[in-house]
């Protein structure tokens, strides 16, 4: 079969952005509650892995005939949270893996690593050999623990120190109360699903919830959200919004947090052809991205302008983000669009960029001259 594409189709295929870039490893999260996991080893590395697995709710079978100090302290005094530690005072053997879903080994010789992996795999368990990536089927990354918010960081073994530095940076951004906010989200979720329809209403609620979570405020009681859920429910049928974001600088790191939140809450993003793809990557994956040329079209023989398209989208409850690109003509067009939307009583917002480089340089020169 021969597939024919017109020139527009070929052009669209060439310009379509890559949905997911190359991944060195696949980030996944195991639910280990009640699952059997085998840990073989006497040393500190094995002790840390056993403690981590027990904290995840696993039933951890530790084979440690001569445990070192940290391992012995864990096995005799360790707090298991929702998991369980079971000490086997003998070396592992092929029967150790019966019913196990995961096996961790702190092993020395190549022969032992190969035998451990083969026998664990034969029983259906995936394997990690501590500090021997050639024998590992998965890896442990650096962890930021704000459970139920858990963040894993991997550098694919290339730079563990970099992973630890990234972890510290993230920990500085997430207060310890984030765990309480995540727990609150879990408790209010049933009410949100019950009272708010899928799509824009629920997204409005969760966007406001996230703003509160990052505000540094004390975590409120669940009842605090009853009135807010009802208020969002009453917004059904009302128009969405159009947010104009000045991205004419072309740099993703010059966008303020307000702009990033708008991108991550957008249903549709309209942008000029010269918009930096790094900026578009900040938006949520489900958002529909269209260039201004694509947004304009002919329907039933009549021209549909960008403004008409934004009006129709907002009146259907969509949150539209209009990005200003580097082309000066785009700036003039956007000013006209903003005025037209305001005249039609469409809710709009405009978000300027952070201080531009020339403004910073001017301020720096002024200070240096004093």
C-alpha positions as a printed Julia matrix, in Angstrom:
370×3 Matrix{Float64}:
   0.0     0.0    0.0
   1.31    3.47  -0.89
   0.62    6.25   1.56
   0.36    9.71   0.01
   0.84   12.86   2.06
   0.23   16.38   0.89
   2.84   19.07   1.53
   1.02   20.35   4.64
   0.99   16.86   6.12
   4.7    16.4    5.48
   5.46   19.8    7.0
   3.38   19.0   10.09
   5.21   15.7   10.56
   8.59   17.38  10.33
   7.69   20.05  12.9
   5.89   17.76  15.36
   7.76   17.79  18.65
   9.16   14.63  20.18
   6.72   13.51  22.87
   9.34   11.79  25.05
  13.1    12.2   24.78
  15.6     9.4   25.19
  15.61    7.81  28.68
  18.74    6.17  30.08
  16.53    4.24  32.49
  12.77    3.97  33.04
  11.63    5.58  36.32
   9.08    3.27  37.96
   7.69    2.86  41.47
   7.19   -0.6   42.97
   4.29   -1.29  45.31
   5.99   -3.69  47.75
   3.42   -3.76  50.54
   3.34   -7.34  51.78
   5.65   -8.56  49.01
   8.6   -10.85  49.71
  12.04   -9.38  49.04
  15.39  -11.12  49.59
  18.47   -9.24  50.81
  21.76  -11.16  50.94
  24.72   -9.54  52.69
  26.19   -8.6   56.06
  27.48   -5.08  55.35
  26.29   -1.49  55.57
  25.11   -1.38  51.95
  22.82   -4.35  52.46
  21.56   -2.85  55.75
  20.53    0.4   54.04
  18.69   -1.45  51.27
  16.91   -3.7   53.8
  15.78   -0.67  55.83
  14.56    1.1   52.71
  12.59   -1.94  51.56
  11.02   -2.45  54.99
   9.98    1.23  55.01
   8.19    0.49  51.72
   6.07   -2.18  53.38
   7.92   -5.24  52.09
   8.47   -8.51  53.92
  12.27   -8.45  53.85
  14.13  -11.75  54.25
  17.71  -10.9   55.22
  20.36  -13.62  54.79
  23.22  -12.43  57.03
  25.2   -15.17  58.85
  27.75  -12.67  60.27
  26.09   -9.22  60.27
  28.27   -6.14  60.68
  27.4    -3.37  63.14
  24.77   -1.51  61.09
  23.1    -4.67  59.89
  23.05   -6.19  63.38
  21.55   -2.99  64.83
  18.86   -2.96  62.11
  17.95   -6.61  62.64
  17.76   -6.33  66.43
  16.51   -2.76  66.96
  15.25   -1.56  63.59
  11.86    0.09  63.16
  10.02   -1.54  60.27
   7.11    0.88  59.76
   4.59   -1.07  57.66
   7.08   -3.75  56.58
   8.74   -6.69  58.25
  12.35   -7.84  58.72
  13.02  -11.58  58.92
  16.58  -12.61  59.82
  18.02  -15.81  58.37
  21.33  -16.59  60.08
  22.65  -18.47  57.07
  23.83  -17.92  53.52
  21.24  -17.71  50.76
  20.53  -20.68  48.52
  18.24  -21.42  45.59
  15.25  -21.96  47.9
  15.61  -18.44  49.36
  13.88  -16.86  46.35
  10.63  -18.84  46.45
   7.78  -16.31  46.15
  10.13  -13.29  46.02
   9.53  -10.38  43.65
  12.88   -8.69  44.21
  16.38   -9.74  45.31
  19.25   -7.53  46.52
  22.77   -8.91  46.87
  25.86   -7.44  48.52
  28.25   -9.9   46.91
  31.96  -10.04  46.12
  32.84  -12.58  43.44
  31.7   -12.65  39.82
  30.7   -16.3   40.21
  28.42  -15.49  43.15
  26.85  -12.5   41.35
  26.03  -14.61  38.28
  24.62  -17.47  40.36
  22.53  -15.07  42.51
  21.0   -13.39  39.47
  20.28  -16.62  37.6
  18.57  -18.29  40.55
  16.61  -15.17  41.54
  15.43  -14.67  37.95
  14.42  -18.32  37.72
  12.12  -17.72  40.7
  10.64  -14.6   39.05
  12.53  -11.95  41.06
  14.31   -8.92  39.59
  17.86   -8.35  40.81
  20.09   -5.57  42.07
  23.72   -6.29  43.01
  25.1    -3.47  45.16
  27.89   -1.49  43.42
  27.96   -3.92  40.46
  25.76   -2.31  37.76
  26.65   -4.96  35.16
  24.55   -7.47  37.12
  21.67   -5.12  37.96
  18.24   -5.18  36.35
  17.15   -2.04  38.2
  18.82    0.69  40.24
  18.23    2.59  43.47
  18.44    6.34  42.9
  18.69    9.2   45.36
  15.36    9.66  47.16
  13.45   12.69  48.38
  10.99   11.38  50.96
   7.86   13.41  51.59
   5.71   10.3   51.57
   3.22    9.86  50.02
   5.2    12.21  47.74
   8.35   10.25  46.82
  10.87   11.52  44.26
  13.54    9.26  42.77
  16.62   10.7   41.05
  18.9     8.72  38.75
  22.02    9.65  36.78
  22.27    6.09  35.38
  25.33    5.54  37.56
  27.29    8.24  35.74
  27.42   10.81  38.58
  26.01    9.72  41.97
  27.3    12.92  43.6
  25.3    14.97  41.1
  22.2    12.94  42.0
  22.75   13.69  45.68
  23.19   17.4   44.94
  19.94   17.44  42.97
  18.23   15.69  45.87
  19.42   18.36  48.32
  18.18   21.12  45.98
  14.73   19.53  45.71
  14.57   18.99  49.47
  15.22   22.71  49.97
  12.19   23.48  47.76
   9.79   21.02  49.4
   8.97   21.78  53.02
   8.35   18.96  55.46
   4.64   19.9   55.37
   4.43   18.66  51.77
   3.81   15.16  53.14
   0.8    16.49  55.06
  -0.53   18.3   51.98
  -0.2    15.11  49.92
  -2.05   13.18  52.61
  -4.76   15.85  52.61
  -5.05   15.52  48.81
  -5.67   11.83  49.23
  -8.44   12.51  51.77
 -10.26   15.19  49.75
  -9.96   13.31  46.46
 -13.19   11.27  46.9
 -15.2    14.49  47.44
 -13.59   16.13  44.4
 -14.44   13.11  42.22
 -17.98   13.11  43.58
 -18.81   16.81  43.17
 -16.65   18.01  40.25
 -16.81   16.77  36.68
 -13.65   15.64  34.87
 -11.67   18.27  33.0
 -11.57   21.99  33.78
 -13.55   21.96  37.08
 -11.31   19.4   38.73
  -8.18   21.01  37.32
  -9.23   24.42  38.73
  -9.61   22.86  42.15
  -6.23   21.07  42.07
  -4.42   24.15  40.72
  -5.71   26.13  43.7
  -4.81   23.26  46.01
  -1.24   23.24  44.7
  -0.96   27.02  45.16
  -1.92   26.57  48.82
   0.49   23.63  49.25
   3.41   25.76  48.08
   2.31   28.86  49.99
   3.93   27.74  53.25
   0.59   27.84  55.07
  -0.44   25.39  57.74
  -2.28   22.34  56.42
  -6.03   22.92  56.96
  -8.64   20.41  58.0
 -10.52   18.51  55.29
 -13.71   20.43  56.09
 -11.97   23.64  54.97
 -12.29   22.46  51.37
 -15.99   21.62  51.42
 -17.05   25.17  50.58
 -14.32   25.56  47.97
 -15.35   22.34  46.19
 -18.94   23.58  46.09
 -17.8    26.95  44.73
 -15.82   25.32  41.92
 -18.81   23.1   41.12
 -20.97   26.22  40.62
 -18.55   27.47  37.94
 -19.82   24.82  35.52
 -20.73   26.36  32.18
 -18.83   29.59  32.8
 -16.07   30.6   30.37
 -12.48   29.55  30.76
  -9.58   31.96  30.63
  -6.94   33.16  28.19
  -3.52   33.83  29.67
  -0.99   35.82  27.67
   2.64   35.03  28.51
   5.52   37.19  27.29
   8.07   34.62  26.07
   9.7    36.99  23.58
  13.03   36.55  25.4
  13.03   32.96  24.11
  14.46   31.49  27.33
  12.59   29.0   29.52
  14.49   30.03  32.67
  13.23   33.63  32.37
   9.62   32.57  32.89
   8.2    33.41  36.34
   6.49   30.72  38.39
   3.07   32.19  37.52
   3.8    31.53  33.85
   4.96   27.98  34.51
   1.82   27.25  36.53
  -0.31   28.63  33.69
   1.48   26.4   31.17
   1.0    23.37  33.38
  -2.7    24.11  33.74
  -3.37   24.88  30.08
  -5.73   22.94  27.84
  -4.54   24.64  24.63
  -1.32   26.56  23.93
  -1.15   28.95  20.97
   2.33   30.09  20.01
   4.33   31.64  17.22
   6.46   29.43  14.96
   9.67   30.79  16.51
   8.77   29.8   20.11
  11.57   27.97  21.9
  10.66   24.27  22.28
  12.16   24.31  25.81
   9.32   26.66  26.82
   6.68   24.38  25.31
   8.18   21.43  27.2
   7.23   23.13  30.48
   3.55   22.63  29.71
   1.62   19.58  30.81
   1.88   16.76  28.33
  -1.87   16.59  27.64
  -2.11   20.22  26.51
  -2.8    20.7   22.8
  -0.13   22.85  21.13
  -0.92   24.89  18.02
   0.96   27.55  16.09
  -0.92   30.71  15.26
  -1.09   29.62  11.6
  -2.65   26.3   12.62
  -5.19   28.03  14.87
  -6.44   30.15  11.97
  -8.54   28.23   9.49
 -11.51   28.28   7.19
 -14.77   26.68   8.4
 -17.74   26.43   6.05
 -16.06   28.88   3.71
 -15.53   31.51   6.43
 -12.2    32.56   7.93
 -11.76   31.74  11.63
  -9.24   34.07  13.26
  -7.01   33.35  16.27
  -9.28   35.54  18.4
 -12.38   33.66  17.27
 -10.66   30.37  18.11
  -9.67   31.6   21.59
 -13.19   32.88  22.25
 -14.71   29.53  21.28
 -12.22   27.6   23.41
 -12.67   29.78  26.49
 -16.48   29.71  26.21
 -16.26   25.9   26.26
 -14.41   26.15  29.59
 -10.88   25.69  28.25
  -7.83   27.4   29.7
  -5.9    28.86  26.76
  -2.31   30.08  26.97
  -1.15   32.48  24.28
   2.66   32.66  24.07
   4.36   35.75  22.68
   7.29   34.63  20.49
  10.43   36.5   19.44
   8.9    37.95  16.25
   8.04   41.66  16.86
   4.95   41.27  14.63
   3.66   38.69  17.11
   3.81   41.34  19.86
   1.62   43.73  17.86
  -0.82   40.97  17.0
  -1.06   39.87  20.63
  -1.94   43.39  21.79
  -4.84   43.41  19.33
  -5.92   39.96  20.47
  -5.89   40.99  24.13
  -8.03   44.05  23.42
 -10.48   42.02  21.31
 -10.91   39.4   24.04
 -11.43   42.09  26.67
 -14.08   43.72  24.47
 -15.86   40.35  24.29
 -15.73   39.95  28.08
 -13.45   36.9   27.99
 -11.47   36.54  31.27
  -7.82   37.28  30.48
  -4.53   37.61  32.31
  -1.12   38.83  31.17
   2.14   37.58  32.68
   5.32   39.56  31.96
   8.78   37.93  31.99
  11.34   38.18  34.73
  13.74   41.13  34.57
  15.43   41.08  31.2
  19.16   40.92  30.72
  19.47   44.55  29.61
  17.5    45.7   32.67
  19.79   43.69  34.91
  22.86   45.08  33.17
  21.55   48.64  33.57
  20.93   48.09  37.26
  24.37   46.53  37.71
  26.07   49.46  35.98
  24.15   51.93  38.16
  25.27   50.2   41.35
  28.87   49.94  40.14
  28.9    53.69  39.4
  27.93   54.64  42.94
